[in-house]
Amino acid sequence: MKSLAIQILTGRWFMFFASILIMSAAGATYMFGLYSSDIKTTLGYDQTTLNLLSFFKDLGANVGVLAGLLNEVTPPWFTLIIGAILNFFGYFMIWLAVTKRISKPKVWHMCLYICVGANSQSFANTGSIVTCVKNFPESRGFVLGILKGYVGLSGAIITQLYHAFYGDDTKSLILMIGWLPAAISFAFLRTVRNMKVVRQTNELKVFYNFLYISFGLATFLMVVIITDKLSGFTRSEFGGSAAVVIVLLLLPIIVVVLEEKKLWKDKQVALNDPAPINIVTEKQSLDSLQVKDDNEKSTKVESVKTASCWTTIFSPPERGDDYTILQALFSVDMLILFLATICGAGGTLTAIDNLGQIGGSLGYPKRSVSTFVSLVSIWNYFGRVVSGVVSEIFLIKYKFPRPIMLTMILLFSCTGHLLIAFNVPGGLYVASVIIGFCFGAQWPLLFAIISEVFGLKYYSTLINFGSVASPIGAYLLNVRIAGYLYDKEAEKQHKALGIQRKEGQDLSCMGTACFKLSFIIITVVTLFGVLVSMVLVVRTKKFYKSDIYKRFREKALATEMEMAPHGPAKSMVDENDNVSGKIVGKGG
């Protein structure tokens, strides 16, 4: 019998805790607004060039197809180590450029560096989140909500740590987001791994404990941000808040130890005092017999001949079954989901990436930009947790389809875009909350819908394909619209003032007009995304009314029966011909 320490370190719950820590440092891409001004002034970029850099950041963060394919054929630790190396290299090179420790890089060099650094996020997501979803398939809403929630909080977490370590030196922040995520990933390389799924009756209760701790962390960060905004923090006060943040980050280990200790004791009791196992046989339902029949038929067909993936592209299985990669990519459901994400994530990401410039053009002080970034980060967390957890509860209790919740989130985000467009007094604070919430809420819904509709077999690749929609939307709305219109208005203002822009000088714009038209266009595009999402609601309505988790319960039960300690068996057989086994008694 293995010791308690080994039980804890090799258990599923410690693996989930390790994933929480990895995710809590994996959202550095959302902090671009904090250091983008340093890049713009040090390297002399205009807004279009800065937005191009921002696009490559989003491209790297969301194009994780390579990470997905790699995770299909290698263990999660290999995916994590590649991500850690990419993260450090990319941000370290940006730090060298901004601090002028190397000669001024060309624009394409900077685009490459930030793309490589941001791409590490997709490796961390794939290595941790996909593994956790596969290890807890019946609680995927909670898993996605909590883990993606910590990604959302990571911006505020790292902001507190950087103020404690470096004060207001945003250039040092770039170095910090290079080494910190890489160090955490290296620390837990062998912890995050695929494990056998065993059902636990109190599984949701344990996830609620993790959820309450994350709520505590988010609430503390919110109080710190508000206090800092009202009175201002000294560096030593930031040091105190950073210490509390670290304690709250490590607090879930208590939940892990308590839960693994309970499992360890149950195993000891089962091994030392195995009770007789009653095998109760009962009549199978028609559905169970049908599933068995279908499985036997499919096994026979596969043993005779495996059809080429090219010949089955347009002959997908039922929703919920395991699609091949090509079947999923060419399906109408994926196309609809992809288009809705382009419209929704593209608009909210444009707002997040331009927070520094929006605040500056609307006359907010520079210190407020840090507040905007932290607000986006915290409400990004709330959006991820609420959409993941609430959609899971609604799905289980009321068969409420996740695509409806996605549609509602897209519609709500339009409010934030309009607040920016019309420069409502103090509206940027409210817009930061709304946009952070809506941006965060989209991701657990997107990932959960993909897993439910297309199955878990190629989940690593499919969620990374779905994420590609975000940088496409960001390029169209951020670079081609927001960046172009900002520079056009800035040049118009410079001409009116008779100012001639010198080479290498940044191009700045002041006033509501800088972003007004851009965000009106973004609002219209998002409303189009709402209509597209409604089509998916109609198409998947019948599917979400069925029992979509049935197969995972049956698989977990089979694993539990295999792992049950063997004792004297007593058979209780029903008179009916069609029977199935069920283990009853201690140790079963």
N, C-alpha and C positions, 0 to 999 in steps of 0.2 A: 504494500500500500504506500503510495507516494506521500511525502510529507505535505503539511499545509502550505508551506512556502512555495513548493513546486506547484501545488494545486492553484495557488493564486497567480503565480507568474505565467503559467501555461493555460489558464482558463480563458473562456470567451469574454468575461467581463473585464479582465485586465487588458485584453486586446482592444476592447471598446474604449477603455480609458486612454490607452496609448494613442488611439485614433483621434480622441478629443484634443490631446495636446498637439498632435501634428496639425490638426485643422485650425487650432487657435493661433497658429503662426503662418497659415497658408493663404491669407487674404491680403498680402502686401499690394496687390494690383489695385485695390480700392483706395490706396493712400496716395495715388498719383497726384491728386490735387494739392497735397502738402508740399511736395518737392518739385512740381512742374515749373513753378516760377523760377527756381534756381537754374533749371535746365534752360529755360527761355532767356533769362538775362545773361547767364554765363556764356552760352553758346550763340547768343544773338539771333534767336529764331523768331519768325512771325507766328501768328496764331494757326495758320494753315499747316506750317511745318510741325508745330507742337502737336496739333491734332492728328497729323500723320503718325507721329511718334506714339501718340495715345492709341491709334488704331492698331499699330503693330504690337503694342502691349496687350490689347484685347484679343488680337489674333493669336498671340502666343498662349494667353491664358485659357482660351476656349477651343483652339484646334488641338484636341488631344487624341486624335485618331491613332497616332503612333503609340501613345501611352496605352490606349485601349487594346490595340493589336498585340503589343508587347506583353500586356498583362494576361492575354489569352494563352500565351505559350510559356510564360516564365512565372515564378512565384512572386508574390507582392513585394518581398524585400528587394528584389532586383529593380522593380519599377520605382520604389522609393529612393534607392541609391542613385539612380539616373537623375531623378528629380532634384535631389540635393545638390548634385554636381552642377546641373544646369542653373539652379537658383544662385549659387555662390558666384559662378563665372559671370553671369549676365549682370547682376547688380554691382559686383565688384568693378567691372569695367566701366559702368556708368559713373560710379563714385570716383574712379581715377580721372575720368573726363571732366566731371563737374568741379573737382578740386584742382584741376589743371596739372595733375601729376603726369599726364601724357599729353602729347600735342593734340590740338582740337580735332576730334574725329569728323569724318564726313557724315552727312545725314544718314546715309544707308548703313554706316557702321553703328550709329546709335539705334537705328531701327532694329538692327540685328541683335544688339546687346539686350535691348528691353524685351524683344520677342523671345529670346532664349531664356532670360530670367523669368519672365511671366509664364512661359511654357511649363516651368517646374510645377506650377499650381495644378495643371491637369494631371501630372504624374502623382502628386500627393493625393488629389481627389480620387484618382483611379485606384491607387494602391490601398488607400484606407477605406473610402466610402463603399466602393464596389465589394470589397472583402467583407465589410460589416453587413451590408444588405444580404449577401449570400449566407452569412452566418446567423442572421436573424430575419429570415424571409417573411415571417408573419407579422413582424413589427417594423416593416420597412418605412412606414410613414414617420414613426418616432425616430428611427435611426437617421433618416435623411434630414428630418427637421432639426434634431439636436446637433448632428455633425455639421450640417450646412449653417446652422445657427452660430456655432463657434467660428466658422469661417467669416461670417458677417461681423462678429465681435472682434475679430483679430485686428482690424484697423484701430479700434479704440484701445485694445490691449497694448499693441505695439506703441501707440502714441504715448500712453502713460509711461511705459518703460523707457522710451527714448527721451522724454522730458526729464526723467529721473537721472538717466546716464549722461545725456548730452545737452540739457537745457533747451534752448531754442535753435540749436544748430541743425537745420534740416538737411544739410549735406551729409552729416554723420548718420542721419536717419537712413539714407540710401545704403550705407555700409551695414547698418544694423539689420535691415531686411534682406541683406545678402547672407550674413553668417548665421542668424538666429534660426530661421526655418530649417536650414541645412543641418545644423547641430542637433535639433530635435528629431529629425528624420533618421539621422545616423544612430541616435540613442535607442530607437525602437525598431530597428531593421528586422530583427528576428521575432519580434512580438506579434506584428501584424501578419496573419496567415489565415488560410482557409481551414476551417475546422468542421467536424461532424455536427450537424444540426440536431439538437436534442430539445424537445419541448419542455418548457418550464411553466408551471401553472401561474407563477407570480412574475412572469417576465415583464409584463406591462407595468407592474408596481415598481420594479427596479428602474425601468426607464423613466418613470415619473420622478423618482429620487434624483436621477441625473438632471432631469428637466428643472426641478426646483432649485438645484444648485446653480444651474446656468442662469435662471431668472435672478437669483441673488447677485451673481456677478454682473449681469446687465444692469440691474437696478443700482448697484454701487457705482458703476461707471457713469450712469446717467446723473447721479447725485454729484459726483466729482466734476463732471462737465459743467453742470449748472453752477456749482459753487465757484469753479474757476472763472466762469463767464462773469459772475456778479462781483467777485472780490479779487480774483487773480491769485495764482498759486506761486509760491517761491519754489526753488529747486528742491529744497529739503522736504517741503510738503508734497511735491510730486514723488519724492523718494518714499514717503510714508504710504501714499496711495498705491504706488507700484508694488510695495511689499504686501499690501492687502490683496491686490489683484493676483499675485503669485500664490498666496495661500488659498484663495478661492478657486484657482485653476487646479490646485493639487487636492482640493477637498473631495472630489469624487472617489479618490483611492479608498476612503472609508467605506463607501458603498460597495466597492469591489471586494474589500477584505471581508466584510460582513456576509456578503452573498456567497463568496467562494468558501468561506468557513462553514456555512450552512450546508452547501452541497457536499463538502468534504465529510462532514459528520454523517449525512444521509448515506453516503457511500460506505463509510465504516460500519454503520449499523446494518446495512444490507448485506455486507460481506461476512460480518461476525455472527449475525443471527438471521439467516435467510428463512423466511416463512414459506410454507407450501404455496406454490403458485397454482391458482385455479385457472384452467383454460376454459373460459366460457364461450360456447359457440352459439351464434345466433344467426337468424336468417339475414342474408345480405339484402340490402335495398337494390332496387332495379338499377339505380344509378351506379352503384358499386360494381355490379355484374357487368354493366355496359363498359365502365372504365377498364375492368379486367380484360374483357373481350377485345376492346380497342388496343390495349397494350400488347396483348398476345399477337394480334394481327399485325401491328406495326413492327413488332420484333421479328416476326416471320418474314415480312416484306423486306426489312432491312438486311436480314441474313441472306436473302436471295440476291438482292440487288440494291445498291445505294444510288439513288438518282443524282445526276449532276446538279450542282447548285445553279448552273446557268439555265437548265431546262425547267426549273421550278420557280424562277423569279416572279412570274405573274400568277403563280398558283399557291398563294400563302395559306397557312393553316388557319384554324379558328383563332380569334383574338384570345390572348392568354396563353396559347401554346408557344413553343419556342420557334420563332422565325429564324431563318438564316439571315446573315448580314444583308445580302442582296434583296431578299424578300422584304425586309424591313425598310431598306433605303428607297425601294421603288413603290412602297405602298402609299395609298392616298392618305391614310391616317398620319404617316410620318411627314408627308408633304405639307399637310394642313398645320400640324404642330410646329414644323420648321418655319413656316411663313408667319404664324402668330408670334413666335419667339423673336423673329427678325424685327417685327413692328414693336413689340413690347419691351424686350431687353435692349434693343438698339436705342430707343428713346430715353429710357431711364439711365443707361450707361453714358449717353451723351451728356446728360445733366451732371452725373457724378464726376466725370472726367473734366468738366469745365467749371467746377465749383469755384476754383481759385479765380478764374477770369470773370465769371459771372459776379462774384462778390466784389471784385475790384471795379468792374464797370458800373455796378449799381451803388458804389460809394460806401461799401461796408469796410471797416478797418481790417488790417491784415490778420489780427488775432482772431477775428470772427471766422476766418477761413478754416482754422484748426477746429473751431466749434462745429462748423458745417460738416467737416469730414468725420468728426466723432459722432455727430448726430446720425449721419448716414450709416455709419458702421453699426451703431447700437440698434437702430430701427431696421437695418438690414438683418440683424440677428432676430429681432422680434418677428419680422416678416417670414423668415425661414422656419422658425419654430412654430409659429401660429399656423402657417399653411401646411406644414408637415404633420403636426400633431392633430390639429383640428380637422383637417381633411381625412385623416385616418379614423378618428372617432366618428365623424359623420358617415364615412363609408361603411364602417362596421355596424353602427347602430341604425342608420337610416338609408343605407345604400345610396348615399349622396355622391354623384359622380365628381371626380376631381376636375375634369374639364370645365364644369360650371364655375368652380372656385377660381380657376385660371382666368376665365372670362371676366369675373367680378374684379379681380386684381388689376387686369389691364384697364378696365373702365375707371377704377379709382385713381390710377396713376395720371390720368388726364388732368386731374385737379392740380397736382404738383406742377405740371408743365405750364398750365395757365397762370399760376401764381408767379412763375418766373417771367413769362411773356409780358404780363401787365404790371410788373414791379409793384405789387401790393406792399405797403409799408410793413416791414418786418416779415414779409411773406417768404423770404428765402429760408428762414428758420423752419417755418411750417413745411415748405417745399422739400427741405432736406429730410424731414421726418417721413413725409408721404412717399417720396421717391426712394428713400432707403428701404422703407417697408415693402413697397411694391417690387422693387428690384430683387430683394431677398426672397420674397414669397414665390416668385416665378420658378426658382430653381428646384426646390423639393417637389413641386407639382410636376414640373417637366420630367425630372428623373423618375418619379413614381409612376407617372403615366406611361413612360417608355417601358419600364419594367413590367407593368401590368398588361399592357397591350401586346408587347413583342416578346415576353418571356425573359428569363435570366441567363440563358445559355451563352449569348453573345452580348451581355449587358455592358461589359467594359467598353466595347467598341461603339455600341449604339448610343450610350449617353454622351460620349465624346463627339460623335457625329452631331447629335442634337445641339450640343454646345456651340458648334460652328456658326449657328444662326446669329449668335450674339455679336461677334466681330463684323459679320456682314452688315447687320443693322447699324452698328457703330460707324462703319466706314461710310455708309450711305448718308446717315443722319448727322454724324459728327464731322467727318472730314469734308464731304461734298456739299453739305448744307450749312451747318453751324460755323465751321472754320472759314468757309468761303464768304459767307454773309458778314461775319465779324470783321474780316480783313477788308472787305469792301467798304463797310461803314467806317472803319479806322482810317482808311486812305482818304475817304470823303472828309472826315474831320480834320485830318492833317492839311489837306488842300485848303479848306476854309480858313485855317489858322496860318497858312503860309509856311508850314513846317516841311522841310525836305528831309526825308528819312535817309540816314547814312547806312552804308553797307555794314551788316553785322549788328545793327541796332534792332531791338525788339519793337514790334508794332502793337501799340495799345489803343483801346477804344474806351470811351466813357459814355454812360447814359443808357437808358432803357432800350434805345434802338439797336444796340449791339447784338442782342439775342432775341428781340421781340418776334420778328418774322420767323426765325429758326424754330422757336418753340410753338408757334401757332401751327407750323407745318408738321412738327413732331406730334402735336395733339391729334391732327387729322389722320396721320399715319397710324397712330395707336388705336383710334376709333375703327379704322379699317381692320386692324388686328383683332378687335373685339368681335366683329362680324365673322371673320375667318374662324375664330375659336368657337363660335356658336355652331358652326357646321360640324366640328368635332364632337360637340355635346350631343347633337342629334344622332350622329353616326354610332357613338359608343353608349348610348342610353341603355339599350337592352343588355349589353355586356356588363355594365356596372350594377345592374339589378340582380345579376347572378352571384353565386358564391365563388369569388375569384381566388380565394386562398385555400380552397378545398384540397387541391393536390399537394400543397406544402404540409398541411396537417397530416395527410396520409403518409407522406414520406418520412416526416419526423416521428410518427408513431411506429413505423417499420424499424427505424433506427433505434428507437427506445426499446423495442422488443428484442432486437439483436443484442443490445448492451445489457439487458436485464440479467442479474445474477441467477444462476440455475439452482433450483431446489426441487424437492419432490413435487411432481405435477399431478394434479387431480383434474380429471376431465369431466366436464358437465356438458353433455351433448344434447342439442335440440333434436326433436324428431324430424325436423325438416331436412330435405336433401341438401339445399343450398346453405352452407354454413361458413362462418368465418371465425377466426380465433381472436380472443381478447384476454389479456393477462390481468388477473385480479389478485390483490394481496400485497403485503410488504415485500419489497424486493422486486416487484413487477413494475 
